[in-house]
Amino acid sequence: VQLQAYGGGLVQTGGSLRLSCAASGSTFDDYAIAWFRQAPGKEREGVSAISAHDGRGYYKDPMKGRSTISIDDTKNTVYLQMNNLRPYDTGVYFCAAETTIRRDPLITIATMFRAPYAIRSWGQGTEVTVSS
């Protein structure tokens, strides 16, 4: 599956953005899709993930309580709504996908967060800048 992430931009502290991750070449039906972010000089970290199988979202500490992940099957797109953004949220945001065929979605998502270097499908990243 090919992924394209977009929706980043420049916002002030407290603002909101909605990132999109669109799939082509395949549908999201049998995938887990995750968002990661990477700040300058820092390692890539997981933000949120969703299982297309049941639409259940999972959140990591960086944006827990300030973000909502969702999927639109008709548009083959995953969204990450981010609210109350802070300067430390600045970075490049990437979406990634792993198949859940013959795999437990929860285990797949946990593995994606634990070992992002092993994920084979990545979008190109979209830049988010939060000004103070």
HELIX and SHEET records of a PDB file:
HELIX    1   1 ASP A   61  MET A   63  5                                   3    
HELIX    2   2 PRO A   87  ASP A   89  5                                   3    
HELIX    3   3 PRO A  105  ARG A  114  1                                  10    
HELIX    4   4 PRO A  116  ALA A  118  5                                   3    
SHEET    1   A 4 GLN A   2  TYR A   6  0                                        
SHEET    2   A 4 LEU A  17  SER A  24 -1                                        
SHEET    3   A 4 THR A  77  MET A  82 -1                                        
SHEET    4   A 4 SER A  67  ASP A  72 -1                                        
SHEET    1   B 6 GLY A   9  GLN A  12  0                                        
SHEET    2   B 6 THR A 126  SER A 131  1                                        
SHEET    3   B 6 GLY A  91  THR A  99 -1                                        
SHEET    4   B 6 TYR A  31  GLN A  38 -1                                        
SHEET    5   B 6 GLU A  45  SER A  51 -1                                        
SHEET    6   B 6 GLY A  57  TYR A  59 -1                                        
SHEET    1   C 4 GLY A   9  GLN A  12  0                                        
SHEET    2   C 4 THR A 126  SER A 131  1                                        
SHEET    3   C 4 GLY A  91  THR A  99 -1                                        
SHEET    4   C 4 SER A 121  TRP A 122 -1                                        
END                                                                             
